[in-house]
Structure formats: C-alpha cells, structure tokens
Amino acid sequence: GSTGSGKTTLMNLIPRFYDASEGEVLVDGVNVKEYDLEALYAKIGYVSQKAVMFTGTVADNV
C-alpha cells in the first residue's frame, strides 16, 4: 500500500502491541483480544519488504 495507508498500524494491532480504540481486529474470524497471546503469535508470520542477507547456510539460520 501507499504511504499513510495504515500498514504499520495494522501490523501493530494484529499481535496486540496495542489494542484498537474502536472496532475490532479479527484473525481467522476471531477478535485478537480473545486469543491467548501464545496461540495468537503462532498464527502470525512477517515478511519484510527489505531483503537481508545472512551468513552461513539456510540450516544455520533457522
């Protein structure tokens, strides 16, 4: 999305770094406030737009 479209805000709301002041944030149809944090975090993945090169093999970096 474009600058100012809310990508960073959404990425902070989904893992509950802070809670929405209005409305609700749903993951798999369930409000994130209803999840145990460990269960919620198990459903979340993040891929950065910026490429990073690691040293070593893939196995070394997993």
TORLO-242876 format. One record per residue (C-alpha): residue in three letters; z, y, x; chain. Coordinates in steps of 0.1 Angstrom, whole numbers, plus 5000, padded with zeros to 4 digits. Each point is the difference from the previous one (the first is absolute). Layout:
REM TORLO-242876
bake:pz:py:px:doba
ALA:Z:Y:X:A
...
END
This chain:
REM TORLO-242876
bake:pz:py:px:doba
GLY:5000:5000:5000:A
SER:4997:5036:5009:A
THR:5027:5022:5016:A
GLY:5028:5007:4974:A
SER:4991:4972:4977:A
GLY:5034:4983:5003:A
LYS:4994:4971:5023:A
THR:5031:5006:5021:A
THR:5021:5007:4970:A
LEU:4990:4967:4984:A
MET:5006:4981:5033:A
ASN:5035:5014:5000:A
LEU:5007:4992:4963:A
ILE:4989:4964:5000:A
PRO:5026:4988:5026:A
ARG:5026:5023:4984:A
PHE:5004:5023:5030:A
TYR:5007:5023:4971:A
ASP:4999:4996:4962:A
ALA:4976:5016:4976:A
SER:5016:5029:4981:A
GLU:4977:4994:4970:A
GLY:4980:4970:4988:A
GLU:5002:4966:5018:A
VAL:4984:4982:5029:A
LEU:4989:4965:4992:A
VAL:4993:4971:5023:A
ASP:4985:4969:4983:A
GLY:5009:5017:4967:A
VAL:5037:5003:5008:A
ASN:5018:5033:5007:A
VAL:5009:5001:5037:A
LYS:5035:5010:4991:A
GLU:5005:4965:4984:A
TYR:4991:4982:5033:A
ASP:5025:4988:5026:A
LEU:4989:5020:5030:A
GLU:4993:4968:5021:A
ALA:4978:4986:4972:A
LEU:4982:5033:4997:A
TYR:4994:5003:5037:A
ALA:4986:4964:5000:A
LYS:4972:5013:4977:A
ILE:4990:5030:5021:A
GLY:4975:5002:5028:A
TYR:4988:5030:5018:A
VAL:4968:5006:5020:A
SER:4997:5032:5019:A
GLN:4967:5020:5001:A
LYS:5005:5005:5037:A
ALA:4990:4971:5022:A
VAL:5025:4989:5027:A
MET:4993:4977:5029:A
PHE:5028:4977:5011:A
THR:5003:4983:5033:A
GLY:5001:4962:5002:A
THR:4986:4974:4976:A
VAL:5002:5001:4962:A
ALA:5027:4973:5001:A
ASP:5020:5022:5024:A
ASN:4999:5028:4974:A
VAL:5009:4980:4969:A
END
